[in-house]
Amino acid sequence: MKVIKKIKPIQEIADYCRRTGKTIGFVPTMGYLHEGHVALMLAAKDECDIVVTSIYVNPAQFGPDDDFDKYPRDFLKDYYVCKQCGVDYIFAPSTDEMYPKNYKTYISVNDLSDRLEGRHRPGHFTGVATIVLKLFNLVKPHRAYFGQKDAQQVVIIKKMLNDLNINVNLRICDTIREENGLAKSSRNSYLSDSQKTEAAVLYEALTEGKRIISEGDFKTAKEIINNLKSLIEAKSPDSSIQYIAVTDNTELKKIRNLKEYEGEVLLSLAVYFGKTRLIDNILFEKTSLVKG
Ligand code: AMP
């Protein structure tokens, strides 16, 4: 496994792999790797000849009040995790390399970027889309691996690839969870043990929401959201809910008539435990509950 820090060599490696008929699988990450990232790297290893993992905490996707400075970093540990997964190249550029002085170009996927997470993190998805496109131009992957954990990111990257005619095959992997249901996240390292235990309520609420929606046990989406809010507040009095939303999975718009709706339902939420903001979601197919 090699660590590449500069743009030119990673492009040369990508070109060489492509010229020699190798398929490139790419896993973009911000490091502090956990089993969620491992699942992506193993999926890439399984399906591709060459696996490239990027480790880069992208300042462009952090707002002024976000945790860029204290975002956890441990390159040495990440190195060994990647090695164990059979990664061929780690791409770990510096910010000077990615956003040199006088950098000017940003990608925004309009509308979609303003919903859900984007409402609370203005500019976040512009940062995400920009870095993903830059990394795709460097690593030139045939397939790129993303986690369903960041549901809106998946929808936005899909849209960007489609709109800009970018020929990369997106592979989406299920969310990997702790035994108690808490979605694995680098940010879980901010949580105390008791917060980790309490935060299990998020997946419990999402699962309950899916059950209510699937069984038609409700009148309106608002009623479901209120139920889930009560469940989370009862089980974790110190948590603070930022949003819970029931949307479709392409436009990310609120589903108005949920009873009649047919298709993919994305139930997503963001909740603070102390100062730590956690996001999670559940995606499922719904059939109409209104008999014709
Ligand atoms: P990050 O390092 O948090 O930017 O995440 C890098 C990639 O790993 C993204 O595609 C995430 O969606 C994915 N990821 C993060 N957490 C999980 C998880 N618990 N299960 C599956 N994928 C994940």
Boltz pocket constraint, residues with backbone or C-beta under 6 A from the ligand:
constraints:
  - pocket:
      binder: B
      contacts: [[A, 28], [A, 29], [A, 30], [A, 31], [A, 35], [A, 36], [A, 37], [A, 39], [A, 40], [A, 145], [A, 146], [A, 147], [A, 148], [A, 149], [A, 150], [A, 173], [A, 174], [A, 175], [A, 176], [A, 177], [A, 183], [A, 184], [A, 185], [A, 186]]
      max_distance: 6.0
